[in-house]
Amino acid sequence: MKAARYYGKRDIRFEEIDEPKIKSDEALIMVKRCGICGTDLHEYVFGVQTLWFDRPHPLTGHIGPLVMGHEFSGVIEDLGSELDHNRWHEGDRVCIMPLMHCGKCKYCRMGLEHLCEQFAATGLQWPYGGFGEYVNVKEYQLRKLPDNVTFEQGACIEPLSLALYGLRRGNMQVGDTLLICGAGPTAVLSLLGAKAAGASKIYMSEVKPIRRQRCADWGATEVFDPTKVHVPEEIMKRTEYGVDMAIDCSGNNSCMRDCLGSLRKRGTYVQSGLPVGEVT
């Protein structure tokens, strides 16, 4: 099969490699669409951040080059013998929950598999990912796509889930006011999620004009350019006490400060963006 395989900083090679051989507890997925995550970009530009490369991973055993891509949808091509064949069938349209877990550590036993001590993910610490034509996944990673959901939308479900998780962890309430810093995919999905959940006002901050316009078109109350205004001052002018929730989707130090400076007393700060350097 064809695949884009990661070898290191600024070194992704388009290659012909063997299709994955599924184990009894796995399914083979023909990839239809795959998104490019900010994490993928960071790995490419800065070198290994979260990928597992120079020693065997404690959960998956993987070492060395791998096929990236963890935001993807596709079709079930083959099923291992241990899978529930009454529930899953060849040809089923699916999206993938990329996280993998041990099922044994304290966090897995608490139902917090995403905090697993041996955490891994398809496309990050696993030989295969969505940047290849086929991927092998565990049964617990499969999610069926309704017929009215396209493969393109299916590839957005993983980042959408991340955005909604931030809103839920922040305990957003109907009528809350929000500030979202950054206007990349996670921020835009947070905007749409907050609108659907009943936020009264959603302010955003973004340096790129095209992204500011998109957020305005999609329902942001107001979008600030942080290079031209002091965001916390603008927020206080409009809210008196500050916002109920501030979400940083950038991982940028200045955005974090703007979020913290814009909160009301006992407001909630959510860190959604992944910093790639030291945070002060």
C-alpha positions in Angstrom: 0.0 0.0 0.0 1.0 3.6 -0.3 1.8 5.5 2.9 3.4 8.8 4.1 5.9 7.6 6.8 7.6 9.7 9.4 11.4 9.3 9.8 12.2 12.4 11.8 12.3 16.2 11.7 11.1 17.4 8.3 11.5 13.9 6.9 8.3 12.3 5.8 8.6 9.8 3.0 6.0 8.6 0.5 6.6 4.9 0.3 5.2 1.5 -0.7 4.9 -0.6 2.4 3.2 -3.8 3.4 -0.4 -3.6 4.4 -0.9 -4.3 8.2 -1.7 -7.9 9.2 -4.6 -7.8 11.7 -4.6 -9.8 14.9 -7.7 -11.6 16.2 -8.8 -8.5 18.2 -8.3 -6.0 15.4 -10.1 -4.7 12.4 -8.5 -3.6 9.1 -9.7 -0.2 7.9 -9.5 1.2 4.4 -8.9 4.9 5.0 -11.1 7.3 3.2 -10.2 10.7 4.7 -7.6 11.8 7.2 -7.0 15.2 8.8 -3.7 16.8 9.6 -3.5 17.6 13.4 -1.5 20.4 14.9 0.4 17.6 16.7 1.4 16.2 13.3 2.7 19.6 12.2 4.7 20.0 15.4 6.3 16.6 14.9 7.3 17.4 11.4 8.6 21.0 12.1 10.3 20.5 15.5 11.1 16.7 15.5 9.9 14.0 17.8 7.5 15.4 20.5 5.1 12.7 21.3 5.9 10.0 18.7 7.7 6.9 19.9 10.8 6.4 17.9 14.1 5.3 19.6 12.9 2.4 21.9 10.0 0.0 22.0 6.8 1.5 23.3 5.7 -0.2 26.5 2.1 -0.8 25.2 2.5 -1.3 21.5 6.1 -2.4 21.2 6.6 -0.1 18.2 10.0 1.5 17.5 11.2 3.5 14.5 9.5 5.0 11.5 5.7 5.1 11.5 2.7 6.2 9.4 1.2 9.3 11.0 -2.4 10.4 11.0 -5.0 9.9 13.8 -8.0 11.9 12.6 -9.5 9.6 10.1 -12.6 7.8 8.8 -12.9 4.8 6.5 -14.5 1.4 5.8 -14.0 -1.9 7.6 -12.2 -4.2 5.2 -11.6 -7.2 7.4 -12.4 -8.4 10.9 -10.4 -10.4 13.4 -12.0 -13.6 14.9 -12.5 -12.1 18.4 -14.6 -9.1 17.2 -18.3 -9.0 17.6 -19.4 -10.1 14.2 -23.1 -9.3 15.0 -22.1 -5.7 15.6 -19.4 -5.1 13.0 -19.4 -6.0 9.4 -17.2 -5.6 6.4 -18.2 -2.5 4.6 -19.3 -0.6 7.7 -18.5 3.1 7.6 -16.5 4.1 10.7 -14.4 6.8 12.3 -11.6 5.9 14.8 -11.1 6.8 18.4 -7.3 6.8 18.2 -6.4 6.4 21.9 -5.1 3.0 23.0 -4.8 1.9 26.6 -3.6 -1.0 28.8 -6.8 -1.6 30.7 -4.8 -2.5 33.9 -3.4 0.7 35.4 -5.2 2.9 38.0 -6.5 5.3 35.4 -7.9 2.6 33.2 -9.6 1.0 36.1 -11.2 4.4 37.0 -12.6 4.7 33.4 -10.0 7.3 32.5 -8.4 5.4 29.7 -7.1 8.6 28.1 -4.8 9.0 31.1 -3.4 5.5 30.8 0.1 5.1 32.2 1.0 3.4 29.0 -1.0 5.7 26.7 -0.6 5.2 23.0 -2.4 6.3 19.9 -2.9 5.2 16.3 -0.7 7.3 14.1 1.6 8.4 17.0 2.9 5.3 18.9 1.6 2.6 16.5 3.1 1.4 13.2 0.1 2.5 11.1 -2.0 5.6 10.8 -4.4 7.5 8.6 -1.6 8.7 6.2 -1.7 5.2 4.7 -4.3 3.4 2.7 -5.0 0.8 5.4 -4.8 0.8 9.2 -5.3 -1.9 11.8 -7.2 -0.9 15.0 -8.6 -2.5 18.1 -12.4 -3.1 18.4 -12.8 -0.5 21.1 -11.5 2.2 18.7 -14.3 1.7 16.2 -17.2 4.1 16.0 -20.0 3.7 13.3 -20.7 6.7 11.1 -24.4 7.4 10.5 -25.4 7.4 6.8 -25.9 11.2 6.8 -22.3 11.8 8.0 -19.7 12.1 5.3 -16.2 10.7 5.4 -14.9 14.3 5.6 -17.1 15.0 8.6 -16.1 11.7 10.1 -12.4 12.7 9.9 -13.4 15.8 12.0 -15.0 13.8 14.8 -11.8 13.3 16.8 -10.9 17.0 17.0 -14.6 17.8 17.6 -14.6 15.4 20.5 -11.5 17.2 21.9 -13.3 20.6 21.7 -16.4 19.3 23.4 -14.3 17.6 26.1 -12.9 21.0 26.9 -16.3 22.6 27.2 -17.5 19.7 29.4 -14.5 19.7 31.7 -14.9 23.5 32.0 -18.5 22.8 33.1 -19.9 25.4 30.7 -23.5 26.4 31.5 -26.3 27.8 29.4 -25.9 31.6 29.3 -22.1 31.6 30.0 -19.8 34.1 28.3 -16.6 32.7 26.8 -13.3 33.8 25.5 -11.5 31.5 23.0 -7.9 32.4 22.2 -6.7 31.1 18.8 -8.9 30.3 15.8 -7.6 27.1 14.5 -9.7 23.9 14.0 -10.1 23.1 17.7 -11.0 26.7 18.5 -13.6 26.9 15.7 -15.1 23.6 16.8 -15.1 24.9 20.4 -17.0 28.0 19.1 -19.6 25.8 17.3 -19.9 23.5 20.4 -20.3 26.5 22.8 -23.0 28.0 20.5 -24.9 24.7 20.4 -24.6 24.4 24.2 -26.2 27.8 24.8 -23.4 30.2 25.4 -24.7 33.8 25.5 -21.6 35.5 24.1 -18.4 34.0 22.6 -15.4 36.3 22.2 -12.4 35.2 20.2 -8.8 36.3 19.7 -6.7 35.5 16.6 -3.9 37.2 14.7 -4.7 35.9 11.2 -7.4 38.0 9.3 -8.8 35.0 7.3 -9.4 33.1 10.5 -10.9 36.1 12.3 -13.4 36.5 9.4 -14.3 32.8 9.5 -15.0 32.9 13.2 -17.2 36.0 12.7 -19.0 34.3 9.9 -19.7 31.3 12.1 -21.2 33.2 14.9 -18.5 34.6 17.3 -19.8 37.7 19.1 -16.6 39.6 18.4 -13.1 38.6 17.2 -10.1 40.6 18.5 -6.7 41.0 16.9 -4.3 40.7 19.9 -1.6 42.5 18.0 -3.7 45.7 18.0 -5.7 45.6 21.3 -5.2 44.4 24.8 -7.7 41.5 24.9 -8.4 41.5 28.7 -9.1 45.2 28.7 -11.6 44.8 25.8 -13.2 41.9 27.6 -13.7 43.9 30.8 -15.3 46.7 28.8 -17.9 44.4 27.4 -18.5 42.1 30.4 -17.8 44.2 33.5 -16.6 41.2 35.5 -14.9 39.1 32.9 -15.9 35.9 31.1 -17.2 32.8 32.8 -14.8 30.6 30.8 -11.6 31.1 28.9 -10.2 28.5 26.6 -6.7 28.7 25.2 -6.5 26.7 21.9 -3.1 28.1 20.8 -0.5 26.8 23.4 0.9 30.3 23.2 2.2 32.1 26.3 0.6 35.5 25.5 -2.7 33.9 24.7 -2.6 32.0 28.1 -2.1 35.3 29.8 -4.9 37.0 27.9 -7.2 34.1 28.9 -6.3 34.3 32.6 -6.5 38.1 32.6 -10.0 38.0 31.1 -11.7 35.6 33.6 -14.2 36.7 36.3 -13.6 35.6 39.9 -14.1 31.8 40.1 -14.1 31.7 36.3 -12.8 28.5 34.6 -9.7 28.3 32.5 -9.3 25.5 30.0 -6.0 24.6 28.4 -6.8 23.0 25.1 -3.8 24.0 23.0 -0.6 22.0 23.3 2.5 24.1 24.1 5.6 23.2 22.2 8.0 25.1 24.4 8.4 26.3 28.0 5.3 27.9 29.5 5.9 30.7 31.9 
